[in-house]
């Protein structure tokens, strides 16, 4: 009987040269970078364009509305994970990645040219919502396909290290968005940023997506024609009938992992401004330095997982995140020194790195080639939409209600769920999660 987690898409990549393999990693990663740059350009520019689309209310209320639109974009991710999972499993990983980056280009360009509330009234936030839905659909399809592609390209014994570059580029997208905002802050006045400067990052993102589209056209395919032609390829029925347990396992540990990731990356800038009372420019400098450090940590933690086993890395995340989230959030909220803020947020993201450096690989190893992109993308997107995408909204809602500390315990609870899932479910799949070859 075949093992359900065999990486059967690997056969076609075994004879690849090192140069071809590196090109495949870089090609898929570059798309990941642009996809997430575009998506996070929205998160980092909210402080500047919130009043243009939501003119009434105080600063927290405006951010609450625009963060709600940010969260709604996440709810398109399950649709994207399902749709692009089918495309990737039936038409090929390359085709899926090409279409997803084109959608991101369109969504980013739409945000860049949107008229404001003063110009077209209520239609402005509605059109902003539609653009976010397009971006959410695109990113929902990107994660599962790129995780699948990179797991099929990675060599046995180095899977953790090579697959960690998915989050290197994902974080790199955030870092690039942060750097663009930082440069705009240095070159433009606050009035110019709030008037028209916030549109520049979206124009750059659309142009970058076009470049990546042509780069991805040259990528080699990792799935075989025989695998794509199977009746069960990209089938939800096959996924739920024969692979429900790994689907639920991914939901369980993604809930805490994604929530922690978004709390200490996209939400943290706003937390430093609203709770630690830093200026938006200082907070952006701090987060730019933090994200660069976090990006550099991913290969190190991926390499570590190849040595200690992926289950051990996942357990380290679950235990440390459950124990340390509340004290870290309280310390960050009262910090006054930017250097201290950098150290605290970096410490939090070092804990999250146990998860992010190998999460895509762990998920990909749980599903067979014919439904791998669907299994990874759909399960991840559901958990990410429910918990990661709502992180900012829930945090701001608690703050607006006067119970900000309750959010810290909510994050801790979900990290506890992730830990419980890892403890009770991942040991049953230990043969696949100890850094061993699954070929």
Helices and strands as residue ranges (DSSP letters): G 8-13, H 18-53, H 59-74, H 77-91, H 93-113, H 117-120, H 123-153, H 159-163, H 165-187, H 190-195, G 197-199, H 200-216, H 225-228, H 236-242, H 244-263, H 266-274, H 280-308, H 310-333, H 338-356, H 359-364, G 369-371, H 372-383, I 384-388, H 391-400, H 404-424, G 426-432
